[in-house]
Amino acid sequence: MKIIICGAGQVGWQIARHLSGERNDVTVIDNNGELVRRATEALDVQGVAGFASHPDVLDRAGARDADLIIAVTHSDEVNMVTCQVAHSVFQVPRKIARLRSPAYLDAIYSDLYRTDHLPIDVVISPEREVAEAALARLRAPQTFEAEDFMDRRVRLLGLVLDDDCPALNTPLRQLNELFSSLTAIVVGVRREGRLFVPEANDQLFAGDQIYVLSSREDVTRTMEIFGKETHRADRVIIIGGGNVGLSVAKALEAGRDRVRVKMIERNRDRAELAADALERTIVLHGDGLSLELLEEAAIRQTDAVMTLTDDDKVNILAAVRAKQAGAKLVVSLVNDPTLVSLMKPLGVDAYINPRSITVSTILRHVRHGRVRDIYSIGDAEAEVIEAQVLATSSMSGRTIREIELPEGALIGMILKGDRVIKPMPDIRLSEGDIICIFAMTPDVHEVERLLQVAIDFF
């Protein structure tokens, strides 16, 4: 498949990395020649330097016979014009664009632009996606990562194991035997910075970061087994009143739980805009690093603090300050994956990575066919793939024991009809079953080969 990616920044680079690794014909466009050079040297992609919205640049990138264009430059306008030119001049069949501005998004989601005059097949809004991720963190406050699968019947939980975790130093096989009725399975472990898929005889140790797939009904029990208390966040402080912070506050206001929200924003104009846009949220103008302001916001009585400014370092510092001031739970927005390793030493409970969320969302739309959902883990280290078993798949009709998955892949959960089932060796997969597979990035292509997913863009 011939794919053109417009924008070689963090998101564009990761998408190119994924898709080129799956033997697609990928071309990257960016007006920064240095970014294009880095992409072509590090990845199996072609590169074109220039403005993605210019017809001659798209022509040089091969738009005349492209199957898909993904526009993820830093400019909404460039992304929209690129899709328009790709449609009008080159008749590219499918176009995906990332848009950030609420003005465009509100118009698009209200159907104002849903005509042939703006031919974008899929609009990706990082702010809206991040807001959903933030709400997922609040639903499972003791997780550093959380994502729903199988129509919210299954949840992926990222947990850091503390010294008092009851499950330490116990082989996973024995844990399955002790809690045989628990519909949950450990699918990934990060230890000393290395992520791997565990085997049945592996043990868990203090400091491990684990990824667990659990049925929705067993989430509370699963977290208790791994030493995590579960409680709902009723009072939340948001530091940062930009697009992301505003989206999260609006989502919390619209939720059923009637969460009490306070927002701190240091820019007066932005604080006033947020105050006008929100109904029940109390907006405070000031510095989120100020102890006096945090105390004024009653931080000791707050269940969670979310630092959602557009500066990673400010977010981390604000989270540390909030924790020192008495916050029970702090969640930071962090774009740079190299900063994630600082979270635990600094006492930050959880983080949200917009880049990983955006990449996952785009891949979900690119890998069409029977792949229903995809979530990217860490710095593109692994993926959770939700897919339907086809009649032609080599998995259909076989037991879990008989399926020859690569070493870096593990079936984490099965949906048979309306029933969520933990994968046991003797369970047989049938056509139409939905499965969640945790796969290390190098093994994703082999997993998709086993699934024999027909990737169809039309």
N, C-alpha and C positions, 0 to 999 in steps of 0.2 A: 504494500500500500504506500502511495506517495503522499507525504504529509509535509506541509510547510508550517513552521513555528515562527511567529513574528514576535521578537523580543527574546534576547539571550540573557536576561537577568536571572535571578535565582529560580523563579518559577519556570521560565522557558527552558533553562538549562536542565532542570530536573525532568521535565516532560520529555525533552530530547533524549536524555539519558535512558529513560524507561523505554520509549518507543523505538529508539535505534537499537537497543539491546534485544528487541523482539523482531529484528530483521526487517523493519520497515525502512523505506527510502525516505530519509528525513533531511530537510533543508532548513537551516536557521537563518533568519534575517534580523539584523540590528544595525542602527546607524552608528553604533560604537564598534569600529573595526577591531579593537582589542578584544572585546567580548566575543566577537565572531571567531577570531583567531583561537582563543582559548577553547571554544566549543569544538572547533574542527580538529584541534590537536588532541583533546582529551576524549572525544567521542567519535563514533563512526557516523559522522554527519557531514553534509556539505554546508557551506556558508556563503552568504551574500551580504556585503556591507551596503547599507543604504536605508532610506525611509520605507518602511513596509507598506505604506499607503500609496506609494508611487507605482503606477502601472509598469514602468520599465523595470523597476526592481523586482516586482512580482513575476514579471515575464522571465527575467534572468534566473529566478528561483524555480522556474518550472511550473508556474500556475496554470498553464494551458492544459496540462494533463494531471493536475493534482486532484486527489480524492478528498482532501480535508485541509482546511486552514485553521490554525489556532492562534488567535491574536491576543497576546499577553504582554504588550508593551506597557510602559508606565503611563501612557496617555489614553484616556477613554476615547477621545476624539480620533486618535490614530487607529485604535482598535476598530471603531465603528466604520471609519472610512475604508480601512483595509478590507473589511467584510463586504462593504458595498462595491468596491472595485473588483474584488474577487468574484462577486456574483454577476455584476453587470458586464464586465469586460471579459472575464475568463470562464464564466459559468462553472465555478467550483461547486461541486454538489453539496458540501457540508461545511459550515462555518461556525466556529466557537469563539466567543469574545469575552474577555474579562472587563467588567465595568465596575468602577468604584463610586462614582458620584451619585448621591441619593436622588438628585434631580432627574438623572437619566433613568435610574432604577424605578423610581416611583412612576414615571411615565410609562415605562415598558411593562411593569407589572400591573398597571391599570389598563393595559391593552391599547394605549394611545398610539404606540409605535408598532403594534403587531400587524404590520402590513408589508407588502412587498417593497415598500420604500426603505425599510431597514431590515435587510435580509440576513438576520443572525438566527441560526437554528438553536443555539444554546447560549444563554447569557449566564456567566459565572460572576457572582458577587462575593468577593472575599469577606466583606463586612457581615453579610447575612450568614455566610457559612460559619464564620468565627463566632457570631452570636449564638448559633445553634450549638457549637462546640462548648461555649461558655456555659450554656444552660445544662448541657450534659454533665459538665464538671460539677455543677451545683447539685444535680440529681444524685451524684455519687461523690460526695465531698472529699473522701479520703483517697481518691484515685489521682494519679498524675496524668492519666489519659483515660478517656471513655468514649465509646462509639457504639451505636446500635446497629444491629443486623437483623435479617429475617423479619422485616416489618415490625421491628422493635420487640420481637420475641426473645432475642439474644443480645447480650451486651458484652462488649470487650472492655475489660477492666485492666488498667495499668496500676500495679501496686508495688510500693517499696516495702520490703520486709524489715521490720524492726527486730531488736534483740529479744523482745518478749513474744514474738510470733509463735503460736503453738505448733505450727507446721514445720519448724526448722529441723534440719538433720533427719528428715524422714524421707525415704525413697518415694517417688511419686506413685509407684505401683501400690505401695502400702497405703498411701493417702486415698487412692481410689477404692481400696478394699474397706478402709475405715468408714468412708463416707460414700458407700455404694449407691445410696439413694439421691446423692447430690448431682444435679445436672450441670457440671462445671468441669473444665479441664485446663490445665496449664499448657499453653501452646508455645510460649517463648520466654526466655530468661536472658537478661542482660547482667553480666557479671564482670566487674573490672573493665567496663567499657565495651565488652564484646557481647553481641547478641547471638543466641543460638537456640535451636529447637531441642528441647530436652528429650531424653529417653526415659523409659519406664523406671530404670534403676537410679536415675540422677536424684540428688538431694538438693534441697534449698537451704541457703545460708543467709544470715543477717546481712543486710545491705544489697541483696539481690533486687533487681527490678524485674517483676514478672508480668506477663500478659496472660490473662485468664479469660476464656470464653464461658459465659454462664447464661443459663436461661433466666429470663426476667424474674420469674418466681423465686429463684434461688440466689439472687444477687446479695440480699442482706445476709443470708447464711454463709455464702461464700466469703464475703468480706470479714465476717466474724471468725471464720476458720483461719484466715490469714491475719488475725489480730487487729482488724480495723472496725472502729465503731461507726455506726450509721446514724446520721441525724440530718434532718432537713435544714437547709439554710433559710431562715425566716428574715434575717436582717443582713443586708449586703451593702458594702461601700464600693463604689466604682471610682477609681482614680483615672481621669482622662475622659474628656467629653467630646472627643472627635467622632468620626464616623462609626468606629467599632464600639466605643463606649456608649454612644447614643443608641446604636442598634441593640446592644445588650439590655440597656435600661428599658427601651420600648418593649422588648420581648418579655422582660420580667413584669412589666406593668400589664401586659396582655395575658399573662399566665393565670392559671386557676388558683395558684397557691397564695396570692396576695402578698408577695414578698415586699418588705419595706426597703426601699432603695434610697441611698444618698450618693450624690456624685460630687467629686472635687475636680475642678478645672481651673488651671492657673491663668488662662487667657480669658480676659473679661468678655470680649465679644462672643467667643465660643460658649462661655458659660451662660450668657444671656440667651443665645440661640437655643441651647439645650433646655434652659428653663422654660422657654416658650413652647418647645416641641414636646415636653413631657408633662404629664398630668399630675401624677402622685409622687414623683421623685423630687426630693429636696436637693437643690443644686447649690453647692458652696463654692464661692470664688476664692481661690488661694492655691498654695503650693502643697501638693500631696506628700511632700517630704517633711512638712512642718508638723512637729509633735503637738503643738498647740491646736492646730486645725484638726488633727486626727482625734485628739481628745474631745474637741468640740463636737465632732461627728459621732461621739460615744463609741469609740472603736472597741473598748473592752466588752461591750454588750453586743458587738457585731459577730455574726456567724462566719462571714467570709468577706475578704477584701480582694477585689480584682483590679490589677494594675494594667490598664489598657491604653496607654499613650502610644504615640507613634515612634517612641525611642526605646529600644531594648534596654539600654543601660539605666534609663530613668525607671523603667518598669521593675527591673531587678532591685535597684536601690529602694524604690518605694515599697516593694514587697518586704524587703529586709526591715525597713523602718517600721512598717505596719506590724510585722511580727514582734519586733521589740516593744512596740507600744501596746501589745496585748491581743492582737488579732488571733483568733482560733485557727483560721485557715487563710492562706494567701495563694492566689493564682496569678501568674504573670503571662503577658503576651510576649513571646520571644520569636523573632523572625530568624535570627542567626542560630543555626543548629550547634555551632561550636560553643555557644554559651550554655547549652543545656546541662553540660557536666557540672556547672557551677550551682545548679538549683539545690541539690541536696546539701552540699557543704554550707550554703548560705541560709538554709532553713526554709526555702521556698517549697511549698507543698505540691504544687502542680503548675503546669505550664500549658499554653496553647500556642501551637506553631501554625500561623496562617499559611505559610508556604506549603507545608505538608497537607493541610486541609484543602487548599486550592488545587494542588497536584492530584490529590485523591479524587476530587470532584470532577476534574477534567478527564482523568483516566476512566472514570465511571461512564462518561458519555462516549469516549473514544472506543472503548472495548464494549461494543454493543452485543448483539446476539444473545447468548444465554448467560453471560456474565451480568449479574444483577447489581452487584455493588463491589467497590474496591476501597480499601483504606491503606494509606501508606504509613509505615511505621518508622519513626525516627528519621534519620537523614537518608531516606530511601534505602534503608537496610533490609526491609521486609515488607510484605503486603498481606493483608487479609482479603481473600477473594471469596465472595459469595456467588455461587453459580448453580445452575440447574443441571442435573444429570441428564444427558441426552441418550436416546436409544442406541446411538452409534458410538457413545463413549466407551472406552475400554473399562471404565469403572462400573458400568451398568451390569447388574446381575452378579457382581462379585462381592464377597465379604470384605470387610476392612482388612482382614489379615492377608487376603489374596492380592490386594492392590499394591503395585510396586511404585510407591511414591518415592521421589528423590529424598536423599538424606536430610535436606534442609526444608522439608515440608511435612505438615501434619494436619489431618482432618480434625477440626476442633468441635464441630457441632453438625447435626443432621436434622432437617425438618421433613418429616414424613406426614403428608396431609397437614393436619393442624397440631401435630405432636412434635415437640422438640426432644431429640434423643441424643444422649451422650454416645460418642462412637466407641463401641466395644468390638473386639476382634471378630466376633461371629455375626455381627450385624451386616445384612446384605443390602447393598444399594440398588435401587430400582429407578427406572425411567421416571422423571418428574420430581425426584427427590431434590431438595435444596441442601447444599453443603457449604460450610464455611471452612476454608483451608488457610492456615497460616503458612506462608512460604517465604524463605529467604530470597532476596532479589535475584541471585544467580539461578535459582531453581524455578522462577515464575514461568519461564517459557516452557519448561518440561511439564509443569502442572497444567498449563493451558493446552498442551498437546494431548495430555491424558484426557482432559475434559472434551477435547475435539470441539471447541466452541467455534461456530461459524460467525466470524466477525462481519457484520452486515451494517452498512451505514445508511441504508435506504429503507 
